[in-house]
Amino acid sequence: MSISYIEQNLANLESILIPSFEDKSHIITVVSADKAELQNIKNLLGEKYTLVTTSSTKEALDFINKKSGAITVVISDYNMPDMPGTSMFKEIEQKYPDVIKILLSDNTDLDTLIDAINECHLFQYVLKPFENEQLKMVVQGAIEQYELTSSKGQLLQDLTELFYKTIKSIAHVLDAKDKYTHGHSLRVTLYSLVIAKQLNLPDKMLEEIETTGLLHDIGKIAIPEEILHKPEKLDNQEYNIIKDHTTIGEKLVNKIDRLKIVGVCLRAHHERYDGKGYPKGLKGEEIPLYARIIAIADTYDAMTSDRPYREALSHKTAVQEIEKCAGAQFDPKLVKIFIEQEREIERIKNNSEKYYTQYSYLDKLFKNAVTKK
């Protein structure tokens, strides 16, 4: 199956999976005490959307109340002089739960960010300093989420079912390509969800993590089978070709705007916490959270699966290896969660199909859509 075939099919689905809407009909409120940051965001988003900017959370709340919550997105810096952005978001959540909330923060502490996500029902957080393209992607995803959650009819149900079936079909094709990796994508997805659910992430983020897990190896569709199935050690040229699957994967899913955040994580799932990974050599929290989670799940499944060049390692040995690599290859906080959940991980390893219904967010969306028909 060639790259062009996959690209063509993903491109054909784009018009179905992404709802159309008038960009200027969406009001985005941006709150920051940094005038340069406000101006940058205004330049970045102002031509496409209706933007209202302010350096005061009180002014922002007054404006939102004046509009009776008829705001699509609120973007706020965490560090505000009159009240933290999260405190403002809590007030918005109580009155206008449909408003999509995006937090800007220079705090990279995972626990703090997770608390903010849970308390304020954030759509997403963006670490500062942010890349302009990253913020544009997040805002695009937020507006699509608003559009989808505002649709209560048959269209939403059909889109949900189609999206679910498409993602699962692609994952099945990936696993079927190599008998040694049969079920790999599903298991990696489940292990990732076990870790992610301990972080109490919102459903939207769990959906994105699940999609990332199912598609994390989509780029391998373009890798020659003689390299994928080679029983001996790969030479440098072959290894470099294998490494390309991360960037190829991102290019493939970027054909659909809804999957661009997933694409960034596909590209980064072989980065290492110590900065020695590929393709960009990202380090620590520079690596997207989803990719840091997938990296642990992917490595564990690779170690506990048979390969042409070796037999599978035992669960116990694989867990010990993951633990040894905390702080080097993997995020140590996420490794700690993995170790705490290792018995559940082992149960899933032995019966992944059974546990998918229990952990899958996409599966629940699909079943809800079918039930409502």
Secondary structure, DSSP 8 states (H G I E B T S, - for coil): --HHHHHHHHHHHHHHHS----GGGSEEEEE-S-HHHHHHHHHHHTTTSEEEEES-HHHHHHHHHHTTT--SEEEEES--SSS-HHHHHHHHHHH-TTSEEEEEE----HHHHHHHHHHHT-SEEEESS--HHHHHHHHHHHHHHHHHHH--SHHHHHHHHHHHHHHHHHHHHHHHT-GGGTTHHHHHHHHHHHHHHTTT--HHHHHHHHHHHHHTTGGGGGS-HHHHT-SS---HHHHHHHHTHHHHHHHHHTTSGGGHHHHHHHHHTT--TTS--SSS---GGGS-HHHHHHHHHHHHHHHTS-BTTB----HHHHHHHHHHTBTTTB-HHHHHHHHHTHHHHHHHHH-HHHHHHHH-HHHHHHHHHHHH-
